Structures are given as structure tokens and as C-alpha cells.
Amino acid sequence: MLNKIVIKKQCGFTMAELMIALVINSILVIGLIAAVSANLRHYNTTINTNRLNQQLETALDMMANDIRRAGYWENAYTDIGLDQNSNPFMANGVDISVNNTNSCILFAYDHSKNGSLPAISASYNDERYGYRLNGTVIQARPPGAAYDCSAAAGAWDNVTDANVVTITGLTFTLTTKTITTGPGARGIAMRSVDISVSGRLTSDATITNTLTQHVRLRNDKFIP
């Protein structure tokens, strides 16, 4: 008796089916990689934008808080009723001023609250202050340095780090509104400063921003 030979049909994928599956999987993987890359780019952009904003906001707030105190004098009450302004922090050459390019501001105030303006010296706070744009950094005047916007670059201290942020613009706009009380030119000068600072992230020139702040000086100037 002859044995019957049973041939079972093989089950599986054809070469065409395998190629189609491989193409579909490749498309899915490429799409997933693209989505992850886009999310990473967005994340990095957000982080870099926040880093730039933090740097600009810190510098802007520091300047605004300092400028707001310009002209403060502890002994201002001694001038009441005398029709005079003997405030040494508002004297010519010391009073708040902005240079011709609006990129530097100088001012003074009675930080020690002792009523007198000290001589310029590096050994103590001489109560004269200033901020300016020098190249791509914001600088502040330290005690003892020339009270002059054209002082040497190395004479003033850097406020911003050029390795982190590149400052592309800094302007100070000083506005004075005088209310005449008479007689003559007697009146009150109310001053304000508008600050604008622009910059970009040094490591990524596409990340840029500009911040502005309006600063109303707390100390009005009496004009006798």
C-alpha cells in the first residue's frame, strides 16, 4: 500500500508584502523623528527666549530703579520757603543728563542720606551714577570713575555679559515738563526717562527682543 504524501501549504508574507510593510514603518519612524525634532527645537527656542528676556529685564529693572531716585536730597526740607534750590544733587554738571546720542545717562542722589555730595573717590560711594551702551554691553559707572559718558571703556563696569547677550541698542529719552508758578520762571520741573533696550542671544542671533520702561523721577526740581 502506497503511503499518501501530504504537502502542507506554507503560510507567511510575500516579498511584496514585506516591502510595503517596511515602507510604511519607515514613514512612521520618519514622522515620529520629525515630530520629536520639532518639539526639541521649540523647547530650545523657548528656553533661549526666556534666557534673553531674563537678561534684558534684569538690566532694565536695575537701571530704572536707580534712575527713579535721581535728585534725591535728604535736606530738601531746608529750602522750603526760601525761594531757592540748593540741592547739590541737582546742581549744574551733576543733575541728571543724557548725552547727544541718548545712549548714556548720568545722575546723582543722596544714597547715604547725609545731605552732602562727596568728592569723587574710588574708596567709597561718591553718589554719582551712570549707565551707557559700550559696543555690545551695558556699562555702569563705578565710584571713582570719570563722571563722563566718554570715559574710557575700561573705566566703567560691565552690567551685561557679552558671552550671553549681545546688546544691540540702548536709549534714554529724558523729558521735562515744567509747571510755571511765577513770578518769572519760577516753577516745578517734573522729569521722566523712557528707557529702551534691545538685544539678541549671543549663541543664537535669531533670538531677539526689545524692552521699554517709562520711569517717572520721584524728585521734582524746583526752579527759583
Order of alpha helices (4+ residues) and beta strands (2+ residues): alpha-beta-beta-beta-beta-beta-beta-beta-beta-beta
